[in-house]
Amino acid sequence: MAKKIDIPWVIQDQTIIKHQLLEKYIGPWMNILYQQQARMKIKQHLMYVDGFSGPGYYWSNEQRNTTCIGSPLMVASKANFYIGQNPNRKFDILCIDKEAQCVNLLAAKLAEKNIYKQDWKVVQTQFESEINNLLDNIESSRTKLPIFFFIDPFGYSDFSMNTIKRILQQPLVELFINFMVYDIVRHCENAQFYKNMEQLFGNTKFKEFNYGSPEQKQAYLINLYCENLRSIGGAKYVMPFRVNTPNMGTRPRFYLVHASNNYKALTLMKDNMSKVSESPYGFEAIGIASGQMSLFEDPQKLELIKRILEFCEKRSQRPFEYDKIEEWAYVNTNGVSRTIKESLLVLEKENVIIIDRLPKQRKNTVTSGALINITGIALEHLF
Ligand SMILES: C[S@@+](CC[C@H](N)C(=O)[O-])C[C@H]1O[C@@H](n2cnc3c(N)ncnc32)[C@H](O)[C@@H]1O
């Protein structure tokens, strides 16, 4: 844990990519939800909760002569952009940090940015208690505000599966969780932290990983966490993104996990993340229960093709709609629209499937309305 005296900290590569991911997503999230509210003729009002907000800015280099902004100020800038387009819009921000120094630095910066006089607060307290207060208020006022929660602790800090579950019971929420797997493995190995780990995971299955290599332990814990987000937390859609750390081989320091109950939110997140994955930083969506899977953006990787084919083969009802395959692949694999289509085209070229397109659909793609049938021809030479 950084000493107070170090605040603000010098930014690290892994934080830069985390910020890129957040920044790439939060703009489209605001845009889509504001437009949706406009269409429904209801007040255009959104909220962002930064559960572990930090001081709002970092030193950009070891010389400490230039700064760059952290997550709350990044979101505040985007909010200003969208409110600038329509001053009737509202955007609430709640930032939580337990350190007074972080709170003081951030409060001053956020106040400076608050040019449209929005409800932007920074509170010095523990994440758990503040979030539960917020949820009490939301529940008693029956507000249906879309809220984006960014949960970005240092190493491991307290945030329980119970609280995540309560958040996910709200109608229009999304969570972006920084799962610091490297530190969590160490905590799971130490009986002193068992109680905390039980709260984090929501059960004691984390104790069952006492075998295997560090990579296997990490894979076990991230899979367990995602599984628990679904089975205990109640999230319908959970997508872990592995953020590879330079010089750490196959052991990432952290995963960013997106959880929601909305299929559109999942697709928007994956589509935007796939754009960041083309950046020089190592970054991959790993899909669900797939272990160390193929790259997001590489359609030639056979894993996605193979999984799509397996999905098609397992279904007894045929032919089936393209939309069904796309939805399954978004939820269960690392695929996004482009790579899913490309995989199907490879299968078509190899005569493994027949794509029955609607009259005006182009032959070089596959889109909504097309029907897929399998021919029974094996594709062994590809795998
Ligand atoms: C990784 S930093 C946050 C960085 C910030 N999200 C950003 O990207 O700019 C984590 C912060 O969480 C705070 N923190 C740690 N445990 C906490 C807790 N239980 N409740 C609230 N804040 C906590 C630390 O003081 C630290 O400032």
The ligand as a Tripos MOL2 file, in Angstrom:
@<TRIPOS>MOLECULE
LIG
   27    29     1     0     0
SMALL
NO_CHARGES

@<TRIPOS>ATOM
      1 C1         -6.1810    2.2620   -6.9480 C.3       1 LIG1
      2 S1         -6.6150    3.6700   -6.0150 S.3       1 LIG1
      3 C2         -7.9250    4.3400   -6.9430 C.3       1 LIG1
      4 C3         -7.5270    4.9830   -8.2130 C.3       1 LIG1
      5 C4         -8.6460    5.6030   -8.9940 C.3       1 LIG1
      6 N1         -9.7760    4.7080   -9.1800 N.3       1 LIG1
      7 C5         -8.1430    6.0330  -10.3640 C.2       1 LIG1
      8 O1         -8.1770    5.2090  -11.2820 O.co2     1 LIG1
      9 O2         -7.7180    7.1580  -10.5150 O.co2     1 LIG1
     10 C6         -7.4610    2.9450   -4.6700 C.3       1 LIG1
     11 C7         -7.9640    3.9260   -3.6150 C.3       1 LIG1
     12 O3         -8.8250    3.2150   -2.7250 O.3       1 LIG1
     13 C8         -8.7110    3.7790   -1.4340 C.3       1 LIG1
     14 N2         -9.2400    2.7470   -0.5020 N.ar      1 LIG1
     15 C9         -8.6510    1.5960   -0.1260 C.ar      1 LIG1
     16 N3         -9.4800    0.8890    0.6830 N.ar      1 LIG1
     17 C10       -10.6290    1.5820    0.7750 C.ar      1 LIG1
     18 C11       -11.8850    1.3470    1.4010 C.ar      1 LIG1
     19 N4        -12.1140    0.2340    2.1120 N.pl3     1 LIG1
     20 N5        -12.8620    2.2710    1.2700 N.ar      1 LIG1
     21 C12       -12.6450    3.3980    0.5370 C.ar      1 LIG1
     22 N6        -11.4680    3.6860   -0.0670 N.ar      1 LIG1
     23 C13       -10.4820    2.7860    0.0270 C.ar      1 LIG1
     24 C14        -7.2460    4.1050   -1.3130 C.3       1 LIG1
     25 O4         -7.0440    5.1310   -0.3610 O.3       1 LIG1
     26 C15        -6.8990    4.5380   -2.7380 C.3       1 LIG1
     27 O5         -6.9400    5.9370   -2.8490 O.3       1 LIG1
@<TRIPOS>BOND
     1     1     2 1
     2     2     3 1
     3     2    10 1
     4     3     4 1
     5     4     5 1
     6     5     6 1
     7     5     7 1
     8     7     8 2
     9     7     9 1
    10    10    11 1
    11    11    12 1
    12    11    26 1
    13    12    13 1
    14    13    14 1
    15    13    24 1
    16    14    15 ar
    17    14    23 ar
    18    15    16 ar
    19    16    17 ar
    20    17    18 ar
    21    17    23 ar
    22    18    19 1
    23    18    20 ar
    24    20    21 ar
    25    21    22 ar
    26    22    23 ar
    27    24    25 1
    28    24    26 1
    29    26    27 1
@<TRIPOS>SUBSTRUCTURE
     1 LIG1         1 GROUP 0 **** ****
